[in-house]
Amino acid sequence: MIFFFLCRCIFILYNLDELKGVSFGEILSTFWQALYLDTSMACYFLAFSLLIFLIYALFPIKIIANIHKIYVLLLLIIFSLIIIAELELYKEWGSKINVKAIRFLAHPAEVINSSKTSFLIFGLMAVAVVACAGFFLYKKISPFDPLDSFARTKGIKKVVIIFFFIVVTPVLLLLGIRGGTQQIPIQQSDAYFSKHNVLNLAAVNSGWNLGQSIWENKRTMEGNPYIYLSPAEAKQTVAEIDRKSTRLNSSHANI
């Protein structure tokens, strides 16, 4: 959540020229409105972490903690790439990174040629800085310190904590992912609150937004979404329609 906060600060500072005349209070409201989607994204990330924590609590082996470090580092690098790429994308398209932008990655030469050299250089440096800052925070707030203490715990206390891990925590994560117990799960529009679009987009978690965009366009990413039949079936259907049309025209002509 702290990492998401820092990434949001970067987006706002980069687009500060669009916020002239906007009150400081409204800008601060962005961070409050962002809590919904940030929590949902954090709970998605924590789903795998929960499994690692449970295994480590039962078998405190160093390699398990190292696996989680690699997992966190990969997430930080990917999220940092999204955040930094989004800065230039918003300047050009006025939107957050989505499936349309991801498709351009299939043509890296075009991406490089259409981007400013200065942004590519400083962008890669910024990705490294942001990812390292996030990993530094992770090491400072290591979840394995309390787990080490738990591993030495015995008796009913350990049973209660394991029960909480296995039963209660997954339910809390699911509620966090959905955004609550309401009938309709959390939506991107739940973060919108301002007449200034830059603040609305700043309040939307970039990772959540990209994941949602990929999910909604999953079918189009797999190929032409309008192909429902095989070529042979399509030809047969068209031929059948032609035959019916010919018979109908003949009937009209006889009448």
N, C-alpha and C positions, 0 to 999 in steps of 0.2 A: 504493500500500500504506500509506503514511503517512496519507493521507486516510481510508482505511478504518479505520485505527487511531483517528484522532480521532473519527470518527463512532461507533465502538463505545464510546469513553469517554463520549460524550454520552448514549448509551442507558443505560449502566450507572449513571452519575451521576443521571440522571432517575428511575431506578427503584431508587435506593439504599435506600429504605425496605423493599424486599422482600429485601434481602440482610443483614438483621440476623442475626447468629449464623453467617454464612457466613465461612469463613476467608479471609484476604487472599490466601493461596496459591491457593485454588480460583478466586477472582476473576481472578487473574493468568493462570491456566490457560486462561481464555476466549480470550485473545489468541493463545495457541499453537494451540489447537484451531481458531481462525478462519482460520489460514493456508491451509488447504486450499481453502476456498471463496473466500477473498480472492484467492488466486493464480489460480483459475479465472476469476473476474470480471475481474481485471486483464488476463488474456490475451485475453479477449473484447474488451476495450477496445483492446488493443494491435494487434488484427488490422488495423484501419483505419490505425492509426498507422504500422505497418510499411510499408504501401503509400506513405504520405506521406513517411516517412524515405527510402525507396528512391528516390523521384522527386527529393526534395531533394538527396540525395547525388550524383545525376547532374546535376541542373539546380538549383543553389542560388539559386532565385528567391525573393524576399521574400514574394510572394503565397502561395507554398506553405506557408511557415511560418505565415502569418496564417490560412490555412485550418485548419491544425492547432490553432491557438490557439482559434478559434471552436468547433471540434469538442470540445476539452477543456472549454471554458467551458460548452457545452451539457450535456455529461455531468455536470459538477459541479453545475449548477443542478438538473438532473433528479434526481440522486442526493441532493442536499440536501433537495429537496422530499419525497422518499421517506423520508429519515431523520427529518425533523421531523414529518411527518404520522404516522409510525409511533409516535412517542412517545405521542400521545393515543390512537391506535388500540389500542395495547397496554393502556393503562389501561382502555379500554372493553370490548375483545373478548378480551384476553389472547393475542393472536396478532400476527404480523408482517403487513405490508401484502401483500395478495394480490388475486386477480381479483375476489373478492367486494367488497372495498373499492373497487377501481377502478370497478366498475359504479355505485357511488353517485355518481361524478363526472358521470354522465349527468344527474343532478338536482342541480346546484350550489346551488339555493335551499335544498333540504333539508339539504345538507351545512352550509351557513352557519348555518341556523336551529338545527341540532342541536349546533353547536360553540360553545364559550365564546368570547365576543368577545375576552377577554384573550388566549386561546391563538391566535386568528387574527392578532391584531396582533403579539404577540411571536413567533409562529411565522413570519410573513413576515420579520420582522427577523432571526430566527435563520437562516432560509434564506439571506438575503443575507450574513450574517456567515460562515456555514460555506462558502458557495460562494466568497466572496472569499478566505477563508483557504486554501482549496484552490488557487485560481488564483495566490495569492502563492507557495505552495510550488512550483507548476509553473514560475513564472518564475524562482525561485531555482535550480531544478534543471532548467534548460532542456536538452532533448535536442538542440537545434540547434547548440549550441556545439561539441561534438565532430564533428557533421556538417559544420560549416564547415571544420574542420581536415581532415576526410576529403576534402572537395571539392578541396582543394589537393594531395592525395596523388596520386602517379603510380606507374606501373610495376606490378610483380607484387603489391605490398602492396595496391593498390587492387582488383586482380582477386580476391585472396583474400577481402577484406572483402565485396565484392559477392557472391561465391559463398556466404559465410556468411549474408548477408542473404536471398538468394533461396532457398537450399536448407535450411540448418540452422535458421535462426530460425523459419520456419513450422512445422517439425517440433516444435521446443521449445514453441511457442505451442499447438499441438494437444495435446501431452502435458499442458501446464498446464491447458488447458480441460477435458480428460478427468479430470485428477487423477492421471495416471500411466499405466502400461502394463497395468494390470489389466483383466480382461475386462469388468467392469461399471464404467461411468463413475462419477465422484464423485456422491454423493447428499447431500441435505440432512442425513440422519441421520448422516453421517460427522463432522459438527461437534458432535454431541451427546455429552456426557461427564459431565453432572452430574445429580443428583436434583432440582436447582433449575431449573425450566423457564426462568426469566428468564435464566439463564446460557447455557442451550442456545440460546435464541433470540438472545441477544447474540452468540454465536459464529457464527451463520448470517449470511452477507453479505446485506444487504437487497435489493440490486439483483439478485443471483443468485436469491434466493428469489422475487422478483416475476417475473423472467423465466421461471423454472421453472413457476410457477403459471399464467402466461399460456400457456405451451407445453402444459401438461397439460390446460388448459381451453379450448384453441383452438377445439375443435368447438362447445362450448357458447356461446362468444362469438359465433359465426357464426349462431346461431339455435337452434331446438329440436333437441337432439342425438338425439331419438328419431324424427325424421322420416327414414325411409329410402326412401320411395316418394312419387311425386307423388300429389295427391288423386285423380286419375283412376285410377292404378294401384291405389291403396289400395281404392277403391270396387269395382273389378273383382275384386280378390282377395277382398274380403268377400262379394261376390255369388257368387263361385265356391264359397266355403266354405258359404254358405247353401244353394246348390243341392245340394252333396254331402250336407249335413246333412239336407236334406229327403228325398233319395233313400234315405239310410240309415234314417231314421225310418219311411219307407214300407215298406221291406224288413222291418224289425222288426215292424211292425204286421201284415203279411201272414203272417209266421211265427207 
